[in-house]
């Protein structure tokens, strides 16, 4: 690893600490997530700080010799001895950890976890991107001795930490809990800070480029590299190019403001039923966040999910901004300037919708939306997101500009009045509560 790596504080570290102290080696921890979100970095940093010694086996560039060790694990003493020789690291019983990085590339190593954990000499951390974990593990016995955790791009709080700010988010949380407006000047600054997060996004490489250069074109280059990597990965799950085409079309699809992702617009003449499995793989890859239509929103949202009606978001809004202008030069990316100057035209409001999907997902929410036909039938009211809230649901309408009318929210609340916990309108102004609706500034989405 190069010495100029910037280490970012991540919430995953605390999750790993809890796993280590609670499970005491009874399970391996498997960190799942899209590529380039920082899984390997956090695994190694944790190993370095919390154990006497560690071995990192990176299956993306491992020698055949190491890979072959997992073909036969009947003699664990031999396995551990060989690993210590090859990596020149001494392992200490119950004080060392072995990291299986990109474990999906050697399914037999993942299958071995069962026996390694039972042996109990060392701890095990696995990292993998689900996109290939699933396709590569069809022929192995998946170990039940795994604690699976999902990791996402840096959330807004982690982004603030990266910029050296640990005060803002706790203060915002207090304001949110006390339902307090912050005042015009404070809100303006908070919005400016948040718009920076929308542009840079939460991919460590992009954040690192921003901190080092303070230059958006350097950030854009880092993001284009990641998008190219994702597109290459899509080729592995679907060599017909349909997954790549669907990913590339995300900004265009959201800008149309249609009731659902229109597959035939992204891939001419393609039918939805032929790509449903590809959509599932794209969701599993965690490079996209998918909101499904809830046909009858109630506390068990997952039971009312309609697989054929969905909206697709990029898992990272920074990548989304770059994706929207992928075929033009960085200098033509109007979102950068317009967002920074707060001149984002109404038709770019879908950038906000993408970031809200990302924040809800990072907060552990599954994404659903709902539509209600107009009385005269042709048009629809649309609730952007519906979240489970205790034993009821809370509708969310997103407004990037005019917020005076919120007909969709009103219609939803009339139709499902007995199921509603809270009513939220997420927008770009300061917090207020009016007529039973909480108007939430976009940077407070994480607290819902």
C-alpha positions in Angstrom: 0.0 0.0 0.0 1.4 3.4 -0.9 2.4 5.6 2.0 0.3 8.5 0.8 -2.9 6.6 1.5 -5.2 8.9 3.6 -6.9 6.8 6.3 -10.5 7.9 6.9 -12.4 7.3 10.1 -15.3 4.9 9.2 -18.3 3.7 11.2 -17.5 0.1 10.1 -14.5 0.2 12.6 -16.9 0.3 15.5 -19.0 -2.5 14.0 -15.8 -4.6 13.7 -14.9 -3.8 17.3 -18.3 -5.1 18.5 -17.9 -8.2 16.4 -14.5 -8.9 17.9 -15.5 -8.5 21.5 -18.9 -10.2 21.3 -18.2 -13.1 19.0 -14.7 -13.9 20.3 -13.7 -15.8 17.2 -16.9 -17.9 16.9 -17.6 -16.3 13.5 -15.7 -14.7 10.7 -16.8 -11.2 9.7 -17.7 -10.7 6.0 -17.7 -7.1 4.9 -19.8 -6.8 1.8 -20.0 -3.8 -0.5 -19.3 -2.4 -3.9 -15.7 -2.1 -5.0 -13.6 0.9 -4.0 -15.7 1.9 -1.0 -12.8 1.2 1.4 -13.4 -2.4 2.6 -9.8 -3.6 2.2 -8.4 -0.5 3.8 -10.6 -0.7 6.9 -9.9 -4.5 7.2 -6.1 -3.9 7.2 -6.3 -0.9 9.5 -8.4 -2.9 12.0 -6.0 -5.8 11.8 -3.0 -3.6 12.3 -4.5 -1.8 15.4 -6.4 -4.6 17.1 -4.1 -7.7 16.8 -0.6 -8.6 17.6 0.0 -9.7 13.9 -2.0 -10.3 10.7 -1.8 -11.9 7.3 -3.5 -10.2 4.4 -4.3 -12.6 1.5 -5.5 -10.5 -1.4 -7.2 -13.0 -3.8 -7.2 -10.5 -6.6 -3.4 -10.7 -6.9 -2.5 -13.9 -5.0 0.1 -16.4 -6.2 -1.1 -19.8 -7.4 0.8 -21.3 -4.5 -1.3 -19.5 -1.9 -4.5 -20.0 -3.8 -3.9 -23.8 -4.1 -3.4 -24.1 -0.3 -7.2 -24.0 0.0 -7.8 -27.0 -2.3 -7.2 -29.3 0.6 -7.5 -28.0 4.2 -7.5 -31.4 6.0 -4.2 -30.4 7.7 -4.6 -26.9 9.2 -1.2 -27.0 10.9 0.4 -27.3 7.4 -1.8 -24.5 6.1 -0.9 -22.1 8.8 2.8 -23.0 8.7 2.9 -22.4 4.9 1.1 -19.1 5.2 3.5 -17.9 7.9 6.5 -18.8 5.7 5.1 -17.3 2.5 4.0 -14.0 4.2 6.9 -13.9 6.7 4.5 -13.2 9.5 4.4 -15.1 12.8 0.8 -15.9 13.9 -0.1 -15.9 17.6 -3.0 -18.0 18.9 -6.1 -15.9 19.6 -4.0 -12.7 19.0 -3.7 -12.8 15.2 -6.2 -12.3 12.3 -6.1 -13.6 8.7 -7.8 -11.3 6.1 -9.3 -12.9 3.0 -9.5 -9.9 0.7 -11.8 -10.2 -2.3 -12.7 -13.6 -1.0 -15.2 -14.2 -3.9 -12.3 -14.8 -6.2 -11.3 -18.0 -4.2 -14.6 -19.7 -3.3 -12.8 -22.6 -1.6 -11.2 -20.1 0.9 -14.6 -19.0 1.8 -15.9 -22.5 2.2 -12.9 -23.2 4.5 -14.1 -20.6 6.9 -16.3 -23.2 8.6 -13.3 -25.3 9.6 -11.0 -22.4 10.3 -13.5 -20.8 12.7 -14.1 -24.1 14.4 -10.3 -24.5 14.9 -10.5 -21.2 16.8 -6.8 -20.4 16.7 -7.1 -17.1 14.8 -9.8 -14.6 13.8 -10.9 -14.1 10.2 -12.0 -11.0 8.3 -13.4 -11.5 4.7 -14.1 -8.7 2.3 -16.0 -9.2 -0.9 -18.2 -7.5 -3.5 -21.4 -9.3 -3.7 -21.6 -9.0 -7.5 -19.2 -11.9 -7.8 -19.6 -13.5 -4.3 -23.0 -14.8 -5.5 -21.9 -15.9 -9.0 -18.7 -17.5 -7.8 -20.2 -19.3 -4.8 -22.8 -21.4 -6.5 -20.9 -24.6 -6.1 -19.6 -24.2 -2.5 -21.2 -24.7 0.9 -21.7 -21.2 2.2 -20.4 -21.1 5.8 -23.0 -20.3 8.5 -20.1 -19.1 10.7 -20.1 -15.7 9.1 -21.3 -12.4 10.5 -22.3 -10.4 7.4 -22.1 -6.6 7.4 -22.9 -4.2 4.6 -20.6 -1.3 3.9 -21.5 1.7 1.8 -19.7 4.8 0.4 -18.9 7.3 3.1 -22.1 8.8 4.6 -22.4 12.5 5.2 -21.0 12.3 8.7 -18.0 10.3 7.6 -17.5 12.9 4.9 -17.5 15.7 7.5 -15.0 13.7 9.6 -12.7 13.4 6.5 -12.8 17.2 6.3 -11.9 17.5 10.0 -15.3 18.5 11.2 -16.7 16.4 14.1 -19.0 19.0 15.5 -21.7 19.6 12.8 -23.5 16.3 12.8 -24.1 15.9 16.5 -25.4 19.5 16.6 -27.7 18.8 13.7 -29.0 15.6 15.4 -29.9 17.7 18.5 -31.6 20.3 16.4 -33.6 17.6 14.6 -34.6 15.9 17.8 -35.7 19.2 19.3 -37.4 20.2 16.0 -35.5 23.5 15.9 -35.0 25.8 12.9 -31.3 26.7 12.6 -31.7 30.3 11.3 -31.0 31.5 7.7 -27.3 32.1 8.0 -26.4 28.8 9.6 -28.7 26.9 7.2 -27.1 28.6 4.2 -23.7 27.4 5.3 -24.9 23.9 6.0 -26.5 23.7 2.6 -23.2 24.8 1.0 -21.3 22.1 2.9 -23.9 19.5 1.9 -23.8 20.4 -1.8 -20.0 19.8 -1.7 -20.8 16.2 -0.5 -23.2 15.8 -3.4 -20.5 16.7 -5.8 -17.6 14.8 -4.4 -19.6 11.9 -3.1 -18.4 9.3 -0.6 -15.9 7.2 -2.6 -12.6 7.4 -0.6 -10.6 7.9 -3.8 -12.7 10.9 -4.7 -12.7 12.4 -1.2 -8.9 11.9 -1.1 -8.5 13.6 -4.4 -10.6 16.6 -3.2 -8.6 16.9 0.1 -5.2 16.7 -1.7 -6.0 19.0 -4.7 -9.1 21.0 -3.8 -9.8 20.7 -7.5 -13.0 19.3 -9.0 -11.4 18.1 -12.2 -9.1 15.8 -10.1 -12.1 14.5 -8.3 -13.9 13.9 -11.5 -11.0 11.9 -12.9 -11.0 9.7 -9.7 -14.8 9.1 -10.2 -14.5 8.3 -13.9 -11.9 5.6 -13.0 -14.4 4.0 -10.5 -17.3 4.1 -13.0 -15.0 2.4 -15.6 -14.3 -0.3 -13.1 -18.0 -0.8 -12.3 -18.8 -1.0 -16.0 -16.1 -3.7 -16.4 -17.7 -5.6 -13.5 -21.1 -5.4 -15.1 -19.6 -7.1 -18.1 -18.8 -10.1 -15.8 -22.4 -10.5 -14.6 -23.9 -9.9 -18.0 -21.7 -10.1 -21.1 -24.5 -8.8 -23.3 -23.8 -5.3 -22.1 -27.3 -4.8 -20.7 -26.3 -4.2 -17.1 -23.8 -1.5 -18.2 -26.4 0.1 -20.4 -28.9 0.2 -17.5 -26.3 1.7 -15.2 -25.2 4.4 -17.6 -28.9 5.4 -18.2 -29.6 6.1 -14.5 -29.4 9.9 -14.7 -31.5 10.0 -18.0 -34.1 7.7 -16.5 -34.5 9.8 -13.3 -34.6 13.1 -15.3 -37.6 11.8 -17.2 -39.6 11.7 -14.0 -41.4 8.5 -15.2 -43.3 6.2 -12.9 -40.6 3.6 -13.2 -37.4 2.7 -14.8 -38.2 2.2 -18.5 -36.0 -0.6 -19.7 -36.8 -0.2 -23.4 -35.5 3.4 -23.3 -32.2 2.2 -21.8 -31.9 -0.8 -24.1 -33.9 -0.5 -27.3 -36.5 -3.3 -27.8 -35.6 -4.9 -24.5 -38.4 -6.2 -22.3 -38.5 -5.9 -18.5 -39.1 -9.6 -17.8 -35.8 -10.5 -19.6 -33.7 -8.2 -17.4 -35.3 -8.8 -13.9 -32.4 -11.1 -12.9 -29.8 -8.5 -14.1 -31.6 -5.9 -12.0 -31.3 -8.2 -9.0 -27.6 -8.7 -9.7 -27.1 -4.9 -10.0 -28.9 -4.5 -6.6 -26.7 -7.2 -5.1 -23.5 -5.5 -6.4 -24.4 -2.5 -4.2 -23.3 -0.2 -7.1 -27.0 0.8 -7.4 -29.8 1.5 -4.9 -33.2 0.3 -6.1 -36.5 1.6 -4.9 -39.4 -0.7 -5.5 -43.0 0.3 -5.9 -45.0 -0.7 -2.8 -48.5 -1.6 -4.1 -50.2 -1.3 -0.7 -47.9 0.6 1.7 -48.1 -0.7 5.3 -45.7 -1.6 8.1 -44.6 -4.8 6.1 -43.4 -2.9 3.1 -41.4 -5.8 1.7 -44.5 -7.9 1.4 -46.1 -5.3 -1.0 -43.1 -4.9 -3.2 -43.7 -4.9 -7.0 -40.6 -6.3 -8.7 -41.6 -4.9 -12.1 -42.0 -1.3 -10.9 -38.7 0.1 -9.7 -36.5 3.2 -9.8 -32.7 2.9 -10.0 -30.3 5.2 -8.3 -26.5 5.3 -8.2 -25.2 4.1 -4.9 -23.0 7.2 -4.7 -24.3 10.6 -5.7 -20.8 11.8 -6.5 -20.6 9.1 -9.1 -24.1 10.0 -10.3 -23.0 13.6 -11.0 -20.1 12.3 -13.1 -22.3 9.7 -14.8 -24.8 12.4 -15.9 -22.1 14.0 -18.0 -20.0 10.9 -18.8 -19.8 11.6 -22.5 -18.7 15.2 -22.3 -15.6 16.9 -21.0 -15.4 17.7 -17.2 -15.6 21.5 -18.0 -19.0 21.0 -19.5 -20.4 19.4 -16.3 -22.9 22.1 -15.4 -23.9 20.4 -12.2 -20.6 21.2 -10.5 -21.0 25.0 -11.0 -24.7 25.1 -10.6 -24.7 23.1 -7.4 -21.9 25.0 -5.8 -23.5 28.3 -6.6 -26.9 27.0 -5.5 -28.3 27.7 -9.0 -29.3 24.1 -9.7 -32.1 24.4 -12.2 -35.4 22.6 -11.4 -34.8 19.9 -14.0 -31.7 18.8 -12.0 -33.7 18.1 -8.9 -33.2 14.4 -9.5 -29.7 14.9 -8.1 -31.3 15.5 -4.7 -33.5 12.4 -5.1 -30.4 10.3 -5.7 -28.7 11.6 -2.6 -31.8 11.1 -0.4 -32.0 7.5 -1.7 -28.3 7.1 -0.7 -28.8 8.6 2.7 -31.8 6.5 3.5 -30.0 3.4 2.5 -26.9 4.2 4.5 -29.3 4.7 7.5 -30.4 1.1 7.1 -33.7 1.7 5.3 -35.0 -0.3 2.4 -36.3 1.9 -0.5 -39.9 2.0 -1.6 -42.1 4.5 -3.4 -45.9 4.7 -4.1 -48.1 6.1 -6.8 -51.8 7.1 -6.7 -53.7 7.6 -10.0 -55.5 11.0 -10.5 -59.3 10.7 -10.3 -59.4 11.2 -14.1 -56.9 8.4 -14.6 -54.1 9.6 -16.9 -51.7 11.1 -14.4 -50.3 10.0 -11.1 -49.4 11.4 -7.7 -46.1 10.1 -6.6 -44.6 9.7 -3.1 -40.8 9.6 -3.7 -40.1 7.3 -0.7 -42.1 5.5 1.9 -40.3 4.2 5.0 -41.4 1.9 7.8 -41.8 3.8 11.0 -42.5 1.6 14.1 -45.8 -0.2 13.2 -46.8 2.4 10.6 -45.3 4.1 7.5 -44.0 7.6 6.9 -44.3 9.1 3.4 -41.5 11.4 2.1 -41.9 13.9 -0.7 -38.7 15.4 -2.2 -38.7 19.0 -3.4 -35.7 20.7 -4.8 -37.4 24.0 -5.5 -41.0 25.1 -4.9 -42.4 23.5 -1.8 -45.7 25.4 -1.3 -47.7 22.6 -2.9 -47.3 19.0 -1.9 -50.3 17.4 -3.5 -48.8 13.9 -3.6 -48.2 14.0 0.1 -51.7 15.3 0.8 -53.3 12.6 -1.4 -51.3 9.8 0.2 -52.2 11.0 3.7 -55.9 11.1 2.8 -55.8 7.6 1.3 -53.8 5.9 4.1 -54.6 8.2 7.0 -54.8 5.3 9.5 -51.3 4.0 8.6 -49.3 7.2 8.9 -46.7 7.9 11.5 -45.0 11.1 10.3 -45.3 13.2 7.1 -42.0 14.5 5.7 -41.2 16.9 3.0 -37.4 17.0 2.3 -36.3 20.3 0.7 -33.5 22.8 0.5 -34.7 25.2 3.2 -34.5 25.4 7.0 -36.4 23.0 9.3 -40.1 23.9 10.0 -43.2 22.2 11.1 -46.5 23.2 9.6 -50.0 21.6 9.5 -48.6 18.3 10.7 -45.8 18.1 8.1 -42.1 18.1 9.0 -40.2 20.1 6.5 -36.7 18.7 6.7 -33.6 20.2 5.2 -31.9 17.6 3.0 -28.8 17.3 5.2 -31.1 16.0 8.0 -32.3 13.0 6.0 -29.9 10.8 7.9 -31.9 11.1 11.1 -35.2 9.8 9.7 
